[in-house]
C-alpha cells in the first residue's frame, strides 16, 4: 500500500547566474527510472552545448524512498548531485527529479561554491513548483476475459484508478492501482462483473 505524500504538480524551470555561470534548474514528477531517463534525454537535446547536466531523483515516499540516485556529470565528486538530493530530501517531496544544467562562465567556483550554486538552484525550483498530494492507493490483481477489459478500464477512468499492466494469455491478468477510499466500490464492481480479484496488502 502506498501512503500519501507530496509530489511536484508538474514540470517547472528556473534559471540563476553565479559568477557568469548559468544554472538552469528543472523539476519534473517521475514514477520510474525510465521516466528519469526520458527527462534527462530531453535536457541533453535542449542543451547540447551545456558543460554539465547534474541531477538527483527520489521515487517513493520521502524518508523511505524506494529508489534514489544522483549524478555529478563531470563536476568534482559530491559537489552537484549530492547537494541536489539533499535539497529534495529537505523539501520532503517524493516522485521527483531535479536536473541542473550548467553553462560555464569562465570563473571557477571552487568546491564550496559549486555546492552552494547547485543546492541554491535546486532550492529555487523546488520552492517555486506547486505540490499535489499523492493519494494512498491499493494494488489489486484481477483475472478477467478479453470482453471485460474495456468495462474495467472505463470504471478506472471514472474513479481515479489506473490499469498499470495487462498480461494476455488464456485469460487476462491485470494489475490495477485503486484509491484506498474506492476499494470497496472496486470490489463491488468486480463482484457484479463476476471478476476474480484480490488486493495486495
Secondary structure, DSSP 8 states (H G I E B T S, - for coil): -B--EEEESS-EEEEEEETTEEEEEEEEE-SSHHHHHHHHHHHHHHTTT-SEEEEEEEESSTTS-SEEEEE-TTSSTTSSHHHHHHHHHHTT-BSEEEEEEEE--SS--HHHHHHHHHHHHHHHHHHHS-EEEE--EEEEEEEE-HHHHHHHHHHHHHHT-EEEEEEESSSEEEEEEEEGGGHHHHHHHHHHHT-EEEEE-
